[in-house]
Amino acid sequence: MTNNDEQLSQTAARLSISTDDKSVIKQVRDFLADQSPKRRDSAVSITSIDEEPKHNGVIEPPNGNREVSENVSSKHRKKARRRRRSSAQSSSEPRAEKVHKKKLKRDNEPVSIVYDESCGKALAMAQFRTLLHSIVSGTPAQGQRLVKVNKPTKVTKVVFAFVPGLRPSDFNVVKSSEEPLLQPMVKENETKMAFFYNVFDYLMPLTISGSKDSIYSCSQTLINFGLSKKEKKQRAEESRQTKLVLYDLLLTRDQMEKSNYPIHSSQSGEESVEEGWVETTNFEHDGSHTFALDCEFCESSSGKVLTRISIVNFQGETVYDTYVKPKEEITDYVTRYSGITEEILKGVTTTLADVQAKVLDTVSSSDILIGHSLDSDLRVLKVKHPRVIDTAIIYDHHRGPPSKPGLKWLSATFLSRSIQQGEQTGAGHSSVEDSLACLDLVKMKLVEGPEFGRVPREVTLFEKLREEKVDKLSTIIDHSPALWGPYIWEQPNLRVLSVSDDDEVAEEAVNAVKDSDLLLLRFKEIDFNSGAVAVPSSFKGKLYSELDNTRHAKATLTEENRLELLGRLNERLQKVFDSLPSDSVFIVASEGSDSREMMNLQRVRRNFQNLERSGADLSSLSPEECWDFDKLSALHRATTEARKGIAFVGRKE
C-alpha cells in the first residue's frame, strides 16, 4: 500500500465518524482530484461531502438552514450512517440472495397429514372433493376442517377408495356423544385389519351429503363442483351463441342402450330381426324427413298394448293418426291417461302389423323420429329406428339427472302450453297433442341453444383440472361406473374401467398407478353380502348367501363371514398401497350406515302418494301402507343414521 493509499484509508475511517476537520476535507478533495478514475475508492463520496455541510457534527441541508438541520430526526441520522457504512463495505462481486430460515424450513417440510383435535364437526364428503382438487392441482385447500394435507405439491399419487358397508364396530369403536370425534387407531384393537392400523392414525366421522329424507350420491358429491352465478350466466350466454341443428340432438348409441331403446341393425351389426319386430329401411321420399310420434297404451295380462298412434311432420301436420285393436284382451283401459274406452275401440280393425307397415312406408331409416321417452313407444310398436331425438333426454328434470322430466311439465314450463288436461276430466291424453308438444320443444331447443332446458350442471373435478391446465390423468375403477354421473364418459383426462369383483379392482388399480395421478376406487364385496343392495348379475365375487327374487342376499352375515370379508378387503387395500410411490396419499371412506330402514320408508311414502294421485280408495290401506306424520318422523331419523359414515386419511412414507 502506498503512503497516499494509507492516508486515504485512514482519512476515510475518520470521515465515517466525524467530518468536523475542514482541512482534512480539502486534503481529501485535492488528493482525489489528482488520481485517475480507477484509483477512486467507493468508500468516499466527495459529492456527499460537498452537499452535506455540517454544523456541530450534524449534517446540514444544502441551503445551510441551521434551524432545519438541528431538527433532523434521529431516524434520518441513522439512515445516513447506514448509507455510508454500506458504501464502505461494497464490493464488485454480487452477494448471494439470502433465504429466510423460516421459509427454508417450510420449503423442506415433507408431506404430512394434520388433524384438528379441537374441531367439533364431522368431516363432510364435500371436503374430500376440495382436498382431492387441492392435492392434484397443487393448490392450498381452503376451509378444511378436522384433517388437511400439508405440502400438496409434493404428493406423488392419490388413491380414494369407497368401501360401502364398512362400520366403526369393525374397528372396535362404538360411537357416543361423549367420545372425541377423532378415534385413535389403537393397535391393541387390531383384528384382521392390519392395513388400517399401520397406515392410518385416526378413524374419523364422515357425514354423507343428503337432505332430511334422502342421501345423495357419494361418488357424484366427491367429483362435482357447483357453479357460481357468474359461471351459470356465462354458460347460458355461450349456449345462446351456439348454433344447433337437428343432428346435434340425436341420441348416441350409448345413450340409446342406457335408455333401453331397441337397437337398429345398422348400429348393432345384427342381420336378423326378432320375430314380430320390424325395422325402418332407407328409401327416398318427398316431403318431411323429420317426424314426431306418440302412442297411447292400455294394459293386458302380458303388459302394455298399443291402442292409438299419431305421427306429425316437421310442419306440424298430422300424417297418421289411428286407433289400434290389440290381439290380447284389455284388462285395464287406463282411460284417465290413455283416453281409450271400450266404446272407442268398437269397430276398430287396425292391427299392430298394419301400424308397423304404415310406419315403414312413412319413415325412412335416414329420417329423424322425435318423441318423449320414445323407447317405450318403439318397444310396444316393436319397431327399431336408428335416428331418435328424445325430449326426456335433451331436457332436464328440475332436480337434474338421473330423474327425467314429464312432457306435461316441459310443455307448461318452456312452451307456456297446457297439455294432458284430460287427466282431470277423464278424457285422457291426446297423442297428436303430445306429438306436437315434442316437436315444438325440439324447435325451441334449436333456437335457444344446447343448454336451454338444462339444469345448470355441476363441473366435474376432471373438467376443472383441465380448465386450470393441470395435465394429470385420473382413473375410475368401479363395478358400476355410471354411479359417478352422466358426464364422466366425456373427459379426455379420465379413464373409466368397469370390473366384476373386488380382486379386479385391486389388480386394475395396481396397473393404473403407473400412469395415473388420481385413482378413484369402489370395493363392493362387503356391501353385496350385507343384503342392503341388489347384486348385479355381472358380479363374480364371493357371496355367502343365496339371492332373493330382487337379487338381495337372503341371509344375514355371520360374524365369522364378516371377518373373512374384512380380511380380504385388508389384503386388497394393502396390495394397492404397496404399489404406490413415497409421499402418496391414501383415503378410505364408507358410504354411510345401513340405509334399509330409510329406503323402506321411502318406498311406503312413494306407493301411498302414487295411490293418492290415482284416486284410489286410501281407507282400505293397512296401517303399514299408510303415510302419516309418525312415519315421516321415522324417515327423518332413519336418514340421519344412514348419513353417518367413517373415513381414514394416511400417507405412504
ZIGI-V790486 format. One record per pair of residues at least 6 apart in sequence whose ideal C-beta (glycine too) atoms are under 7 Angstrom apart, sorted by the first residue. I is the first residue (numbers start at 1). GAP is how many residues later the second one is. Records with the same first field share a line. If there is no record, write none. Layout:
I = GAP, GAP
This chain:
4 = 27
8 = 23, 33
11 = 13, 17
12 = 29, 31, 32
14 = 10
15 = 29
16 = 68, 72
18 = 39
19 = 6, 30, 35
20 = 34, 37
25 = 24
28 = 16
29 = 17
32 = 8, 14
42 = 45, 48
43 = 44, 45
45 = 42
51 = 11
52 = 7
53 = 7, 11
54 = 6
55 = 11, 14
58 = 11, 12, 14
59 = 21
60 = 6, 9
61 = 7, 8
109 = 41, 42
110 = 41
111 = 38, 39, 40, 43, 44, 472, 540
112 = 38, 39
113 = 34, 36, 536, 537, 538
114 = 34, 36
115 = 31, 32, 67, 87
116 = 29, 30
117 = 63, 65
119 = 26, 27, 62
121 = 24
122 = 59, 83, 84, 85
123 = 22, 23, 24, 81, 82, 83, 524
124 = 83
125 = 81, 83, 84, 93, 96, 97
126 = 83, 95
127 = 17, 18
128 = 94, 459, 461
129 = 92, 93, 94, 96, 332
130 = 11, 14
131 = 10, 13, 18
132 = 26, 28, 329, 386
133 = 328, 331
134 = 6, 7, 18
135 = 14, 17, 20, 23, 450
136 = 22, 329, 334, 336, 381, 382
137 = 328, 331, 333
138 = 14, 15
141 = 7
146 = 35, 58
147 = 57, 502
149 = 6, 436
154 = 429
155 = 428, 429, 430
156 = 425, 426, 427, 428
157 = 356, 360, 423, 424, 427
158 = 359, 360, 426, 427
159 = 360, 362, 417, 421, 425, 427, 428
160 = 360, 427
161 = 360, 362, 412, 426, 427
162 = 56, 57, 359, 360, 427, 429
163 = 360, 363, 406, 425, 427
164 = 360, 363, 426, 427
165 = 361, 362, 365
166 = 360, 424, 480
168 = 6, 7, 35, 478
170 = 23, 396
171 = 18, 22, 25, 32
172 = 17
173 = 10, 30
181 = 23, 24
182 = 20, 22
183 = 19, 20
184 = 17, 18
185 = 11, 12, 15, 16, 17, 18
187 = 10
190 = 7
191 = 372
192 = 371, 374, 375, 378
193 = 373, 377
194 = 376
195 = 375, 378, 379, 382
196 = 452
199 = 378, 387, 451
200 = 448, 449, 450
203 = 443, 445
204 = 442, 443, 444
205 = 439, 441
206 = 383, 384, 439, 440, 441
207 = 436
208 = 7, 10, 383, 384, 435, 437
209 = 7, 12
210 = 6, 429, 433
212 = 424, 427
213 = 422, 423, 426
214 = 425
215 = 377, 380, 424, 427, 428
217 = 266
218 = 373
219 = 264, 265
220 = 264, 265
223 = 237, 238, 261
224 = 234, 236, 261
225 = 233, 234, 236, 239
226 = 232
227 = 229, 231, 232
232 = 224
235 = 216, 221
236 = 215
239 = 210, 211, 212, 213
240 = 208, 209
242 = 207, 208
244 = 201, 202, 205, 206
246 = 44, 122, 143
249 = 140, 145, 193, 196
250 = 137, 138, 139
251 = 137, 139, 142
253 = 14
255 = 138
256 = 7, 132
257 = 6
259 = 116, 134
260 = 115
261 = 114, 117, 127
262 = 116, 117, 122
263 = 121
264 = 15, 101, 120, 121, 122
265 = 6, 14
266 = 99, 120
267 = 119
273 = 6
276 = 106
277 = 105, 107
278 = 78, 82, 104, 105
279 = 104, 105, 106
280 = 80, 83, 84, 85, 105
281 = 79, 84
282 = 82, 83, 84
283 = 81
285 = 79
287 = 26
288 = 25, 26, 27
289 = 78, 79
290 = 24, 77, 78, 80
291 = 20, 21, 22, 72, 76, 78, 79
292 = 20, 78, 79, 143, 144, 146, 147
293 = 18, 76, 78, 81, 84, 142
294 = 16, 77, 83, 137, 140, 141, 144
295 = 11, 13, 14, 82, 85, 86, 136
296 = 11, 12, 42, 43, 44, 133, 135
297 = 7, 8, 9, 10, 41, 83
298 = 7, 9, 32, 34, 35, 36, 40, 42
299 = 31, 32, 33, 35
300 = 26, 28, 29, 30, 31
301 = 27, 30
302 = 26
304 = 76
305 = 21, 23, 25
306 = 18, 20, 46, 49, 74, 75
307 = 16, 17, 19, 31, 33, 38
308 = 15, 16, 32, 123
309 = 11, 13, 15, 46, 122
310 = 8, 10, 11, 121, 122, 125
311 = 8, 9, 51, 124
312 = 6, 7, 120, 123, 124, 127
313 = 6
316 = 120, 123
318 = 114
319 = 43
320 = 38, 42
321 = 111
322 = 28
323 = 21, 22, 25, 27
324 = 24, 26, 27, 28, 31
325 = 20, 23, 24, 25, 26
333 = 7, 8, 9
335 = 6, 91, 93
336 = 87, 90, 92
337 = 86, 91, 92
338 = 90, 91
339 = 83, 88, 89, 90, 91
340 = 88
355 = 26
356 = 25, 26, 27
359 = 22, 24
363 = 6, 22
365 = 20, 21
367 = 20
368 = 19, 21
369 = 16, 18, 19
370 = 19, 68, 69, 72
371 = 6, 19, 67
372 = 18, 19, 20, 35, 62, 66
373 = 17, 19, 31
374 = 14, 16
378 = 7
389 = 53
391 = 16, 19, 47, 50, 51
392 = 12, 13
394 = 51
395 = 10, 15, 46, 58
396 = 9, 57, 58, 59
397 = 6, 7, 8
398 = 57
400 = 55, 57
401 = 85
407 = 27, 30, 31
408 = 11, 12
410 = 31
411 = 6, 8, 26
412 = 6
414 = 27, 30, 39
415 = 22, 25, 26, 29
417 = 20
419 = 14, 15, 18
420 = 9
422 = 6, 7
444 = 8
445 = 7, 8
460 = 27, 28, 31
462 = 12, 29, 31, 32
463 = 28
465 = 7, 28
466 = 27
472 = 21, 45, 46
473 = 20, 22, 42, 43, 44
474 = 19, 20, 42, 43, 44, 46
475 = 20, 22, 37, 41, 44
476 = 8, 12, 18, 20, 21, 44
477 = 20, 22, 28, 31, 32, 35, 42, 44
478 = 20, 44
479 = 20, 43, 45, 57, 60
480 = 56
481 = 7, 15, 17
488 = 6, 8
489 = 7
497 = 11
499 = 6, 9
500 = 38, 39, 40
501 = 38, 39, 40
502 = 21, 22, 23, 39, 70
503 = 69
505 = 16, 18, 67
506 = 66, 69, 70
509 = 10, 12, 67
510 = 65, 66, 69
512 = 7
513 = 6, 66, 67
523 = 46, 49
525 = 16, 17, 40, 43
526 = 39, 43
527 = 6
528 = 7, 11, 15
529 = 14, 15, 16, 24, 28, 36
530 = 23, 27
531 = 21, 22, 25
532 = 62, 63, 64
534 = 16, 17, 18
535 = 8, 12, 16, 18
543 = 10
544 = 13, 17
545 = 8, 9, 10
546 = 8
547 = 6, 7
548 = 6
573 = 15
577 = 9, 75
580 = 72
582 = 70, 71
583 = 68, 69
584 = 68
585 = 66
586 = 64, 66
587 = 60, 61, 62
588 = 59, 60
589 = 56, 58
590 = 55, 56
591 = 54
592 = 50, 51, 52, 53
593 = 48, 49, 51, 52
594 = 48
595 = 47
597 = 41
598 = 37, 40, 41, 44
601 = 30, 33, 34, 37
602 = 33
604 = 21, 23, 27
605 = 22
607 = 18
608 = 17, 18, 19
611 = 7
612 = 6
